[in-house]
Amino acid sequence: MYGNGQQREISANGIARIVDYTPATALKPFVTIIVGPLIRVIGERFSGDVKSAILLALNKLFAKIPQFLRPFIPQLQRTFVKSLSDPSNDLLRTRAAKALGTLIEFQPRVDPLVTELLGGAKAATGEENIGVKTAMLKALLEVVDKAGAKMSESSKNGVMTLVEKEMFSESVDLPF
């Protein structure tokens, strides 16, 4: 929680390593102690590298002990979606998309997230936002892959419409 950006990044990477090597049952008593500060720090104004390290730690926790992180799902989902929109750090956006894919398996309602991601992908226009748009599309792919069966017809149609629009919007110079 305290220290400069580099110290926080190293700490978050250390937490990720500890999670890798610690049995799930041993992590249970420390979930709140670990996740609370990570969520707090990722909301502060630090570089994308710090936030990326935090997302790595959170995603590893979610992969290992998802049952203990259920109370944090709404906060984590907002954090992950917000991280998708960071124009400065590709690794952060990639980890956020992956984390949403991990989280969505434990989220009973998928449609609000799909709607938010569709809106974000449509809003990210122009050359300067190509990385953000790509991250939104990667996150959509993760969500559809992991929880597509939970999606309503409306959400499925929205995804298909966006995919078709993207496929046919770019002019391609054919070699013949």
N, C-alpha and C positions, 0 to 999 in steps of 0.2 A: 504493500500500500504506500510505502514511503520510499523516497529516493528519486534519483533522476531517471530519465527515460531509459537509459542503458541498463541501469540496475533493475528496473521493472521488467524490461524485456528478458533479461537473464533469469530473473525470478520466475516469470511465467513459463519460460522454457524448462526451468528446473522442476516446476510443478508438473509439467507434461511428462517429464522423464520419471518422476516419482510415481505418477499414476500408472505408467507403463509397467513398473516393477512391483507395485503393491497389489496384493489380492483385494478383490472387491469388498469382501467382508471387513477388511481392515480400514477401508476408506469410508465406510458408512458413517462412523461417528464424526467425521471431519468434513462432510459435504458442505454444510452451511459455512463453516469456517474458511473453506477454500473458495467456494463459488461466490459468496457475497462480495468479498474484496475484488475478485476478478471482474465481476459485473460493474462494480463501482469504478474501478480504474479504467475499464474500456470506455466508459462514458465520459471520461475526462479528455482534455485536449492534449493528447500525446501523438507521437508519430505513428504512421501505419505499421511500422515494425513492432512496436509495443503491442498494438492492438492485434496484429497478426499472431504474435506469440500467445496472447491471451486466448484467441480463438482456437489455437492448437490445443491448449490445455483444456479448454471447455469441451471441445469436440472429443478429446480422449476420455474425459470424464463421462460424457454422454455415451460414448461407445462402450465403456466398461460398466458403468452403474446407472443406466437410464432410469431404473425404478426409483432411485433416490433423488433424481433431479426433476421429477414431475412438478413440484411446486414452483420451480423456476422457469417452466416452459414459456409462459407469456413474456416475461422479461427477456429471456434468451432469444426468443423469436424476434422481438423488436430490435435487439442488439445486432443480430445476424443480418436482418434486412437493412438496417442502417449502414452496416459495414459494406454491404454490396454497392452502396452509392458513393463510396470513397474514391474519388478520381485519381488519387495519388499513388495507390499501392495495389498492384495486381495480385500479389500473394495474399493480401488481406481479403480481397474480393473472392479469390478462389477458395480460401478457407471458409469464408462466410457461406458460400454456395454449398460446400461440402457439409458444413455444420447444419445448414437448413435441411439437407437430405437426411442427416442422422436424427435430427429433432422431429421431423414431420412424422416419422413412424409412430411416435408416441402422442401425437396431437390428434384428438378425435375429429376436429373440424379443419378440413383442408382448404375449403373454398375461399375463406377470407384471405389466406396467404396467397393463393393462386391469383386472386383478384389484385392484390397489392403488387405482386411480381409482374403481372401483365401490365398494370399501370406504369410501373417503373421502367419496364422494357420499352413501352410506347413513348414515354416521356424522354428517354435518353436518346436524343437526336444529335446529329452532327458528328464531325470527326473527333472532337475533343471528348465525346462521351462514348466512344466505341467500346472502351474497356468496361464501362459501367453497364452498357447494354449487353455485352457478352456475359458479364457476371449474372445479370438478371436472367438471361436465357439459360445459363448453366444451372442456376438455382431452380428454374422451372423444370429443367430436365431431371434434376435430382428429386424434386417433389413428385413429378409424374412417375418416375421410375419406382420410387419407394412407396407412394401412397396414391397412385392413380386410380385404384379401385374405389377409394373414398370420395373421389371427385364427382360433383354433380354434372349433369349434361351441359349445363350452362358454362361451367368452368372448362369442360373438355372442348366445347365449341370455341370458347375464347382462345384457348391454346392453339387449336387448329387454325383459327383465323389469323392469329399472329404469325404462325409458322408459314402459312401460305403467303401472307403479305410480305414477309421477309424473303421468301424464296423468289418471289416475282418482282420485288421492288428494285433490285439491283440490275443494272444493265450489264450484260455480259457480252464482250466482243468475241464472237465466234471466229475461229481461224479459217473458216471456209467462205 
